[in-house]
Amino acid sequence: MEDCVPYLRRMKRVILLCLVWTMALLARTDALPAGIITGRVFDSTGKPMRNAVVGLLHVLHTRKGRSVDVVDARATNRRGEYRFDAVPPGEYYLGAAPSDTMTHVTTLYPSAPHFHSATKIVIKAGEQLRDMDIQTRNLKLP
């Protein structure tokens, strides 16, 4: 048994080093740099829309249908600008809910009324997507 002690100590060190190396590798792959998405929201006449709520949306397709998750939401400033920091890599949609719901309706990027006509946003690790502008649509009265 005494002959096994040096061997067990070496094995313990090897296992410990393997664990540390594995943890470091996992931390490195989990810590992909997040992306940034910026843009502006405009009304149908091209004027910047302040206080519009812009949603970063993730769409999941399941057997039961489509599920939309709001990943993040931001209000536009007085110049109609919005910014999403720390966006994980993936596929998203952008939607703008205007502050003036009497004249404009919620619109998906770039100026779509529905998901099937909207443009999907694909962001990669560390990527910055700029000028992701949304032109909101007019409310059509009967």
C-alpha positions, -999 to 999 in steps of 0.1 A, spaced: 0 0 0 29 24 8 41 19 -28 7 33 -41 9 66 -22 32 84 -46 11 71 -75 -21 83 -59 -6 118 -52 4 121 -89 -30 110 -100 -46 135 -77 -25 163 -93 -34 151 -128 -71 150 -120 -69 184 -104 -51 199 -134 -76 184 -158 -105 199 -138 -89 233 -137 -82 231 -175 -117 220 -182 -132 248 -161 -110 274 -178 -121 261 -213 -157 262 -203 -154 297 -189 -138 308 -222 -165 294 -244 -194 306 -222 -180 341 -221 -185 349 -258 -185 387 -262 -220 401 -264 -231 423 -293 -246 457 -295 -277 468 -315 -284 505 -321 -309 524 -343 -337 549 -344 -374 548 -346 -393 572 -370 -429 579 -375 -445 574 -410 -435 610 -420 -398 604 -411 -397 623 -378 -379 607 -349 -403 591 -325 -395 597 -288 -406 574 -260 -413 545 -284 -407 512 -267 -383 490 -288 -384 453 -280 -356 428 -287 -376 397 -295 -366 360 -298 -391 338 -316 -393 301 -308 -412 276 -330 -426 247 -312 -451 220 -320 -478 241 -304 -470 271 -326 -449 302 -323 -438 317 -290 -423 352 -288 -400 361 -259 -391 397 -251 -354 395 -244 -350 432 -236 -370 465 -241 -358 501 -243 -375 534 -247 -362 558 -274 -347 591 -264 -359 625 -278 -340 618 -310 -357 585 -315 -325 565 -306 -323 532 -289 -294 509 -279 -292 473 -267 -259 464 -250 -248 429 -240 -269 411 -267 -261 374 -267 -252 360 -301 -284 347 -319 -314 355 -341 -338 382 -331 -365 405 -343 -369 442 -334 -403 457 -327 -413 493 -320 -444 502 -301 -450 539 -307 -459 563 -279 -486 577 -301 -510 548 -305 -537 570 -319 -519 574 -352 -492 547 -354 -491 509 -347 -465 485 -334 -441 478 -363 -413 452 -368 -380 460 -383 -376 476 -408 -413 485 -414 -433 453 -412 -467 446 -398 -461 409 -392 -433 385 -384 -435 368 -418 -426 401 -435 -401 413 -409 -364 411 -413 -346 387 -388 -316 402 -371 -286 379 -367 -259 390 -343 -226 373 -338 -203 374 -308 -189 409 -303 -207 423 -334 -221 458 -335 -252 463 -356 -258 500 -362 -286 519 -380 -312 493 -374 -339 519 -380 -376 512 -377 -401 532 -397 -434 528 -378 -466 523 -397 -497 545 -398 -529 534 -381 -553 528 -409 -588 540 -400 -618 524 -416 
